[in-house]
Amino acid sequence: MALEDIYTELIGEHSRNPENKHHLAHATCALKGHNPSCGDEITLELQIENGIVKDASFTGVGCAISQASTDIMIDLIRGQKVEKARELAEKFIGMIKREITDESELEELDEALALQNVSNMPARVKCAVLAWHTLDNALAKDGQDAKK
Protein backbone atom coordinates (compact mmCIF):
# COMPACT_ATOMS: atom_id res chain seq x y z
CA MET A 1 0.00 0.00 0.00
CA ALA A 2 1.41 3.39 -1.00
CA LEU A 3 2.00 6.07 1.63
CA GLU A 4 -0.62 8.32 -0.01
CA ASP A 5 -3.18 5.52 0.31
CA ILE A 6 -2.35 5.10 3.99
CA TYR A 7 -2.81 8.84 4.52
CA THR A 8 -6.12 8.80 2.65
CA GLU A 9 -7.31 5.91 4.83
CA LEU A 10 -6.18 7.72 7.99
CA ILE A 11 -8.13 10.85 7.05
CA GLY A 12 -11.17 8.73 6.22
CA GLU A 13 -11.01 6.90 9.54
CA HIS A 14 -10.73 10.11 11.56
CA SER A 15 -13.62 11.72 9.68
CA ARG A 16 -15.93 8.69 9.88
CA ASN A 17 -15.17 7.80 13.51
CA PRO A 18 -13.86 10.89 15.30
CA GLU A 19 -13.05 9.80 18.87
CA ASN A 20 -12.86 13.38 20.08
CA LYS A 21 -16.24 14.56 18.77
CA HIS A 22 -18.37 15.15 21.87
CA HIS A 23 -18.99 17.81 24.49
CA LEU A 24 -16.32 18.18 27.14
CA ALA A 25 -17.86 18.19 30.60
CA HIS A 26 -15.09 20.16 32.30
CA ALA A 27 -14.15 22.62 29.55
CA THR A 28 -12.45 25.79 30.77
CA CYS A 29 -12.42 27.35 27.31
CA ALA A 30 -14.57 27.01 24.20
CA LEU A 31 -14.39 28.77 20.87
CA LYS A 32 -16.36 28.44 17.66
CA GLY A 33 -14.55 28.30 14.34
CA HIS A 34 -16.32 28.84 11.03
CA ASN A 35 -15.24 28.56 7.42
CA PRO A 36 -17.63 30.83 5.49
CA SER A 37 -16.41 29.59 2.11
CA CYS A 38 -17.84 26.10 2.63
CA GLY A 39 -19.92 26.19 5.81
CA ASP A 40 -17.65 24.02 8.01
CA GLU A 41 -18.26 24.90 11.64
CA ILE A 42 -16.68 23.53 14.80
CA THR A 43 -16.75 24.39 18.47
CA LEU A 44 -13.48 23.48 20.12
CA GLU A 45 -13.69 22.81 23.85
CA LEU A 46 -10.53 22.75 25.96
CA GLN A 47 -9.78 21.88 29.56
CA ILE A 48 -6.67 23.81 30.49
CA GLU A 49 -5.12 23.37 33.90
CA ASN A 50 -1.80 24.79 35.07
CA GLY A 51 -0.79 25.72 31.54
CA ILE A 52 -1.47 22.24 30.13
CA VAL A 53 -4.16 21.14 27.68
CA LYS A 54 -5.51 18.41 29.95
CA ASP A 55 -8.34 17.44 27.59
CA ALA A 56 -10.08 18.62 24.44
CA SER A 57 -13.05 17.79 22.25
CA PHE A 58 -15.13 19.28 19.47
CA THR A 59 -18.63 19.41 18.08
CA GLY A 60 -19.89 20.71 14.77
CA VAL A 61 -20.29 19.85 11.13
CA GLY A 62 -18.04 19.89 8.13
CA CYS A 63 -16.31 18.01 5.39
CA ALA A 64 -14.10 14.97 5.91
CA ILE A 65 -10.94 17.09 5.89
CA SER A 66 -12.09 19.56 8.56
CA GLN A 67 -13.46 16.81 10.78
CA ALA A 68 -10.36 14.60 10.43
CA SER A 69 -8.02 17.54 10.93
CA THR A 70 -9.80 18.52 14.16
CA ASP A 71 -9.82 14.97 15.52
CA ILE A 72 -6.13 14.45 14.72
CA MET A 73 -5.22 17.84 16.21
CA ILE A 74 -6.89 16.99 19.50
CA ASP A 75 -4.98 13.71 19.75
CA LEU A 76 -1.78 15.67 19.19
CA ILE A 77 -2.35 18.50 21.69
CA ARG A 78 -3.87 16.54 24.59
CA GLY A 79 -1.42 16.62 27.48
CA GLN A 80 0.77 19.31 25.91
CA LYS A 81 1.73 22.62 27.47
CA VAL A 82 -0.25 25.52 26.00
CA GLU A 83 2.91 26.95 24.42
CA LYS A 84 3.65 23.61 22.73
CA ALA A 85 0.07 23.30 21.45
CA ARG A 86 0.35 26.79 19.91
CA GLU A 87 3.72 25.85 18.39
CA LEU A 88 2.16 22.73 16.83
CA ALA A 89 -0.68 24.84 15.41
CA GLU A 90 1.81 27.26 13.91
CA LYS A 91 3.81 24.37 12.43
CA PHE A 92 0.72 22.71 10.95
CA ILE A 93 -0.47 25.95 9.35
CA GLY A 94 3.05 26.54 8.03
CA MET A 95 3.04 23.04 6.52
CA ILE A 96 -0.30 23.59 4.77
CA LYS A 97 0.84 26.98 3.46
CA ARG A 98 4.10 25.35 2.28
CA GLU A 99 6.13 27.72 4.47
CA ILE A 100 7.61 24.76 6.36
CA THR A 101 8.78 21.88 4.17
CA ASP A 102 11.62 20.31 6.19
CA GLU A 103 10.42 16.77 6.93
CA SER A 104 12.48 16.54 10.15
CA GLU A 105 10.84 19.72 11.43
CA LEU A 106 7.37 18.40 10.55
CA GLU A 107 7.87 14.95 12.13
CA GLU A 108 6.31 15.95 15.43
CA LEU A 109 3.00 16.58 13.65
CA ASP A 110 2.65 12.79 13.57
CA GLU A 111 -0.71 11.79 12.01
CA ALA A 112 -1.38 15.40 11.00
CA LEU A 113 1.21 14.84 8.26
CA ALA A 114 -1.55 12.92 6.50
CA LEU A 115 -3.04 16.31 5.61
CA GLN A 116 0.14 17.68 4.01
CA ASN A 117 -1.13 17.14 0.44
CA VAL A 118 -4.13 19.39 1.13
CA SER A 119 -1.73 22.21 0.28
CA ASN A 120 -2.13 21.03 -3.35
CA MET A 121 -5.89 21.69 -3.18
CA PRO A 122 -6.34 25.44 -2.54
CA ALA A 123 -10.09 25.13 -2.04
CA ARG A 124 -9.54 22.69 0.85
CA VAL A 125 -6.78 24.54 2.71
CA LYS A 126 -9.28 26.45 4.86
CA CYS A 127 -10.94 23.15 5.76
CA ALA A 128 -7.66 21.69 7.01
CA VAL A 129 -6.58 24.74 9.04
CA LEU A 130 -9.96 25.63 10.57
CA ALA A 131 -9.38 23.72 13.81
CA TRP A 132 -5.76 24.83 14.11
CA HIS A 133 -6.64 28.52 13.77
CA THR A 134 -9.49 28.02 16.25
CA LEU A 135 -7.08 26.34 18.68
CA ASP A 136 -4.53 29.13 18.41
CA ASN A 137 -7.22 31.78 18.91
CA ALA A 138 -8.72 29.90 21.88
CA LEU A 139 -5.33 29.49 23.57
CA ALA A 140 -4.44 33.13 22.95
CA LYS A 141 -7.80 34.21 24.37
CA ASP A 142 -7.45 31.86 27.35
CA GLY A 143 -4.00 33.29 28.05
CA GLN A 144 -5.41 36.82 28.00
CA ASP A 145 -8.23 35.79 30.33
CA ALA A 146 -5.73 34.22 32.72
CA LYS A 147 -3.81 37.52 32.94
CA LYS A 148 -6.90 39.47 34.04
N, C-alpha and C positions, 0 to 999 in steps of 0.2 A: 504494500500500500504506500503510495507516494505521500510525502510530508503534507502537501496541499490538501490531500484527501483526509488526512488525519485532522488537520485544522478545521476543515469544513464539517467533519463529524463532531468535533469538539464544540464548535459554535452551535450546531444543531441540537446537541444534547443539552447545552446550557440554556438554549431558548425554549426547548420543549419541556424541560424539567428543572426549572430554576429553583435550587434548594433555598435560596435566600429571599424568595418572593413571599413576603408575609409582613404583617405589622409587627413591630418590635415593642414589646410590653414596657420596657424600661428605657425608651429613647430619651436622650437628653437634648437632642437636636434633630430637627427635621427640615428638609428643604425640597421644594418642588422644582423639577427641571422640565422644560418644555422645548420641543423642537418645532417651531411654527411651520417649517417647510414641509413637514410630513405628518405632523400630529402626534409624534411620540411624546409621551408624558410619563414621568416617574416621580415618585416621592421617595427620597432617600431618608432613612431614619438611622440615626447613629446613637450609640451609647458610649459616651466619652467619659472616662474616669481617670483622674491623675495624669492627663496628657496622653492617654492611650485609647485607641479605638477598641473598646472592649467587645462590642458587637455591632452589627449593622444588618439592615434588611431594606427591601424596597417593595413598593406597590406601584401599579400603573399599567399602562398599555403601550405597545409599540411593536416595531418590526423585530425579526429574529436577531438582527445585529444589535439593536439597542438593548434588548432584553438579555442577550448572552453577555454583552459587554458589561452590563450592570452586575450580573450574577458573578462573573469572573472577577470583577473589581472587588466586590465584597469579600470573596475568598482571599484575595491578595492583601487587603488592608486590615482584616480582622486581627487584632492583637498587636498591631503596629503603633508606634508613637505617632502622634498627630503630624509632626514634622516629616516623618518618613512617608506617611500616607500622602501628604501633599507633594513630596518629591516624586513618588510613584505616579501620581496624577500628571505632574509636569512631564515626566519621562514618557508616559503613554501618549499624551497629546503631541509631544515632540516627535514620537515615532510615526503617528498617523499623519502629521504634517510634513514628514520626511526631513525634519530638522535634526533628528538623531537617527543615525543609520548604523553606528558601530554595534555589531552583534553582541560583543562582550558587555557593553554598557546596557544593552536592552535585556540581557539574560534574566535579570531579577524580575522582569514582568511576567515570567513563567507562562501560564496558560494565556495570558493576555496577548502574547506574541501571535496567537492564532488570528488576531484581528489585523495584523500588520498589512496584509494585502488590501484592506479596505482603502488604504491611501491611493490605490489605483482606480477607485470608484468615487469620484468627487461627490456624487449625489448622496453617498452613504456615509461620508466622513462625519457629518453632524450626528448621525445615528450612533456611531461608535464612540464619539467623545461626549455625548450628552451626560452620562453618569459621572464621568471624570471631571467635567466642568462643574457639575452640581456638587460633587464631593469637595472640590477645592473651594467653592463658594461657601459651602456649609461649614467647613473647617475654619475658613477665614472669619466668617461671621461668629462662630462659636468662640474663637480666640478673642474677638472684639468684645463679646458678651462677658467673657471671663475676666477681662480687664476692668470692667465697670464696677 
